Structure formats: C-alpha cells, structure tokens
Amino acid sequence: MRSVRKCSRTGCLEPAVATLTYAYSDSTAVVGPLATASEPHSYDLCEAHALRLTAPKGWEVVRHEGEFAEPEPSSDELTALAEAVREAGRTDRPAPPTESTDEPRTGQGRRGHLRVLPGRT
C-alpha cells in the first residue's frame, strides 16, 4: 500500500518520499528523507520534485545522498485511513443542520468564514 501523504506541490498527486525544510538563518533549503510526521513548516515532496528543487540566488540546497525510498505506511496511517473510511460510510450520522426559513433574509449571508456587510449610503 502506498503512503497516505502526497507531494505538497500544487497539482502533484505522487506519493511523498522526501521532506523539504528551510533554514532561513543559513539561507539553506534541506531536502532529506520523508519525515515520520508531517510538520507545519516543512513540505513533503515526490521524488521528481525533490530531485529538481532549486533555491533562490544566494541560497544553498543540501540534498540527501542516495535514493529516496517510499516509506512503509505506519500502523497510525493505516488506522487513520480505516477510521476515515468507516466514518464516511456511516449511515447513522445526524443530518446537517438546515437554515431556518422563519427569519427574513437581510442580505447578511454567511459563506465559510466570510461575512457580507450591508453597504452604507
């Protein structure tokens, strides 16, 4: 089974095999083996993107020597995947709340985290 983690590059669906971390104080990009856990300030890369990575002028790229091996999925990843599939297939989940039609609409709708504010005249 392939790793659940995918390449962080937009549009790339390949499995991640390397982790990119920036050392800003040293102006260095470090590409190493895939970290055991996904970190907020690092990026998972597939083999193609890990090998082709370039850094801005004045920066150095430190790259892992050797081949990147696709990691074996851990029991935590398999358990999380199984739980997600189980949750998606549940039929006893409560229905999502629906908007009440009793209240008049004032034009102050809400979509996601944004609010619409009425204009001032």
C-alpha positions as CSV (number, residue, x, y, z in Angstrom):
1,M,0.0,0.0,0.0
2,R,1.3,3.5,-0.8
3,S,1.9,6.2,1.7
4,V,-1.1,8.4,2.6
5,R,1.0,11.6,2.4
6,K,1.2,13.2,-1.1
7,C,3.6,15.7,-2.6
8,S,3.0,19.3,-1.4
9,R,3.4,20.8,-4.9
10,T,0.2,22.0,-6.4
11,G,-1.4,19.6,-8.7
12,C,1.0,16.7,-8.0
13,L,-0.7,13.5,-6.8
14,E,2.5,11.4,-6.4
15,P,3.4,9.9,-3.1
16,A,5.8,11.9,-0.9
17,V,9.3,10.4,-0.4
18,A,11.2,13.4,0.8
19,T,10.8,16.4,3.2
20,L,11.9,19.9,2.3
21,T,12.8,22.2,5.2
22,Y,14.1,25.8,5.0
23,A,16.9,27.1,7.4
24,Y,16.2,30.8,6.8
25,S,19.1,31.9,9.1
26,D,21.6,30.0,6.9
27,S,19.8,30.6,3.6
28,T,19.6,26.9,3.1
29,A,17.0,24.5,1.7
30,V,17.3,21.0,3.1
31,V,15.8,18.0,1.2
32,G,16.0,14.8,3.2
33,P,14.2,11.5,3.7
34,L,10.5,11.8,4.4
35,A,9.9,12.9,8.0
36,T,8.0,10.5,10.2
37,A,5.3,13.1,10.9
38,S,4.1,16.0,8.8
39,E,5.4,19.3,10.2
40,P,3.7,22.7,9.7
41,H,6.8,24.4,8.3
42,S,8.1,21.6,6.1
43,Y,6.9,20.3,2.7
44,D,6.5,16.7,1.5
45,L,7.9,16.2,-2.0
46,C,7.7,13.3,-4.5
47,E,11.0,12.0,-5.9
48,A,10.8,14.1,-9.1
49,H,10.2,17.4,-7.2
50,A,12.8,16.5,-4.6
51,L,15.5,15.9,-7.2
52,R,14.6,19.0,-9.4
53,L,14.3,21.5,-6.5
54,T,16.2,24.7,-7.0
55,A,16.8,27.5,-4.5
56,P,16.8,31.3,-5.0
57,K,20.1,33.0,-5.9
58,G,22.3,33.2,-2.8
59,W,20.7,30.1,-1.2
60,E,22.2,26.7,-0.9
61,V,20.4,23.3,-1.4
62,V,21.5,20.5,0.8
63,R,20.2,17.2,-0.6
64,H,20.1,13.7,0.8
65,E,22.7,11.5,-0.8
66,G,21.3,8.3,-2.4
67,E,17.8,7.3,-3.5
68,F,14.6,8.3,-1.8
69,A,12.7,5.2,-0.7
70,E,9.0,5.2,-0.5
71,P,8.2,4.6,3.2
72,E,6.2,1.8,4.5
73,P,2.8,3.0,5.8
74,S,2.8,3.0,9.6
75,S,0.0,1.5,11.7
76,D,-1.1,5.0,12.7
77,E,-1.6,6.0,9.0
78,L,-3.5,2.7,8.3
79,T,-5.6,3.2,11.4
80,A,-6.4,6.8,10.5
81,L,-7.3,5.8,6.9
82,A,-9.6,3.0,8.2
83,E,-11.3,5.3,10.6
84,A,-11.9,7.9,7.8
85,V,-13.4,5.3,5.6
86,R,-15.6,4.0,8.4
87,E,-16.8,7.5,9.3
88,A,-17.6,8.3,5.6
89,G,-19.7,5.1,5.3
90,R,-21.7,5.6,8.5
91,T,-25.5,5.9,7.9
92,D,-26.4,6.7,11.5
93,R,-24.9,10.2,11.4
94,P,-27.2,13.1,12.2
95,A,-28.3,15.2,9.3
96,P,-26.5,18.5,8.9
97,P,-28.5,21.5,10.3
98,T,-30.5,23.3,7.7
99,E,-31.1,27.1,7.7
100,S,-34.4,28.2,9.2
101,T,-36.8,29.9,6.7
102,D,-38.7,31.6,9.5
103,E,-36.3,34.5,9.7
104,P,-36.4,37.2,6.9
105,R,-33.2,37.4,4.9
106,T,-31.4,40.7,5.5
107,G,-28.6,40.3,2.9
108,Q,-26.1,39.4,5.6
109,G,-25.4,35.9,4.4
110,R,-22.5,33.9,5.6
111,R,-20.3,31.7,3.5
112,G,-17.5,29.9,5.2
113,H,-15.5,32.4,7.3
114,L,-16.5,35.5,5.4
115,R,-19.4,37.8,6.1
116,V,-21.3,40.1,3.8
117,L,-21.8,43.6,5.3
118,P,-24.5,45.9,4.1
119,G,-23.3,48.9,2.2
120,R,-23.6,52.4,3.7
121,T,-25.4,55.0,1.7
